[in-house]
Amino acid sequence: MSERALVLSVDKWEMPDEKTGEIRRGLSIWYVNEYREDTDASFGYKPTKVSAAPELMEQFRKARLPALFDMDYGSRPGAQGKATLTVIKAEGIANVNVFSAPVAKTAA
């Protein structure tokens, strides 16, 4: 599965496995995508968090976030054996400077 997303931030994490004590490492990626349509009750983009292998850190660091990425996903066993989505490949497309965009007046 692949999609284009606006990656907002990436955080490296490290913690011991509760059962084995083995140190687990990874990345938490916060992004927005076009998954939802506006309704009377909800609108706009909602941030989503997904995990990735720490080896992908440089891909995101080079992009100077926020940036558009094409991301490929896979799954791995998560809590209680349920499938958990994880990023397995990320390709930077374009940097996005959201705070330098021209300001347009909104209807009041």
C-alpha positions, 0 to 999 in steps of 0.5 A: 500500500502506498500513499502521499502524505504531508509529514509533520514530524518524526520522533525517534524512540527507544524502550525495553520490551516488557517481556524480554527486556530487549531494547526496541527502537523505532520512529513515530511519524505524524502526518496528514493525508486525504483520508476523510471527507468533510461532513456537517459534524467534522471537517479538515485533516486529522493528524495520524501517527504511524511507526517506522524503522529507525533506518528511515530517519535520514530520509525524513531529516534530509527533507526538512519537515514538514514535507510531502512524502510518498510512503509505502506501508507494510504490517507487523504483529502488534498488541494481541497479535493484531496487524499494525501498520508501519512505514517501510519506505519513504520518498521525499517529494517536496518541502512545504513551508506552511507559515510562509504561504500567502495569507488570504482573508477568510469570510467572516 
